[in-house]
Amino acid sequence: MAKKFSELRALMSPASQARADAKAQAMLAEMPLNELRLARGLSQKMLAELLHVQQPSIAKIERRTDMYISTLRSHIEAMGGQLDIVARFPDGAVKITNFGELASSAKE
């Protein structure tokens, strides 16, 4: 007979539970666009309607490995998010701000 996950989790040591939680958070912190869309509870059709495009356009965007920042920004914003561009270096991270300025001037 199958057991509930909560029952199996209760049998895990606190250290194992902490490792599992950390791995789950890491998996949620990085995901492809299609998985992000699904995690946000949106179908391709729903997102296409928000962006005023056809559903095949969403499928094409989700398969791309290279795209304009403006395309990615509109995709993320349609899902209710905000796109930040961050450069990471061994001695720290820097948020790149000039792309936000481009978005603001394009809306004016």
N, C-alpha and C positions, 0 to 999 in steps of 0.2 A: 504494500500500500504506500502511496506517495505521502511524503510529509510536507507540511507547510514550511516555507522558507523561514518564517519567524521561529519555528520550533528548532530548525537546524541551526539558525544563528544563535539561539540561546545556548546551544551546546558548545559554541566556539569560545575560545579563551578571549579575554579582553584585548590581548595583543593581536590576535587573529582578526577580531572585529575591527580594530583600528586600522590594520593593514587593508582589509576589504573596503572600509570607508574611504581610505586615502586613494585606493585604486579606482573606486567608483567616481570620486571627485575629479581625478585626473582624466578619466574617460569623458566626463561631462564637460571638462574645460576645453577639450579639443575635439572637434568633429567636423566632417564635411558639411557643406551647405544643405544637402538633401536631408541629412540626419538632424541638423539644426531646425530645419523647417518642420520635420515630423515631430521633434521634441516640443516645438511651439504649438503643435496641434493644428497645423495647416496642411492642406493638400496643395498640389501644384495648381489646381484650378482656382482654389481660393486665393492663393498668392498672385496668380495671374490677374484675377479680377482687381485686387488691390493696386497692382502696378499698371493696370489698363493695357495688358498685353495678352497674347494667346498662350494657352497652356504649353504648347511645344517650346515656346521661348524660355519658359522656366526650366524645362528639362534640359535645354541646351546650355543655359547658364550654369546649372548644377553639374554638368559634365566638364565644363571648362577648367583648365589649369592656369589660364592667364586671362585677365579681363581688366577693363578700366576700373579705377577706384570708384568713380561715380556710379558705375553699374552695381558694384558690390555694395556701396553705401545705400542706394535706393532699395536693393534687395533686403538688406538688414533693417532699414528703417520701416519697410512695409511689414516686417515681422514684429515691429515694436521695439527694435533695438537701436543702438547707436554705434557707429563704427569708429574705432580709435586705431590709429597707426602708431605702433611703438617699435623703436629700434632698440634691440637688446645687445649690450656689450658686456665683456667680462667685468667691467667696473661699474655697471649700472645700466638703467634703461632710460630712454628719452622718448617722450611723446612727440610725434611730428605734427605740427599744428598748421602748416600752410595748406593742407588739403581741406581742413575745415573752413579756411578763409575762402577757398575756391567755391565750396558749396554755398556759403553765405552770399557771395557776390553773384552766383548764378541764379539765386532765388529773387534777387532785387530787380 
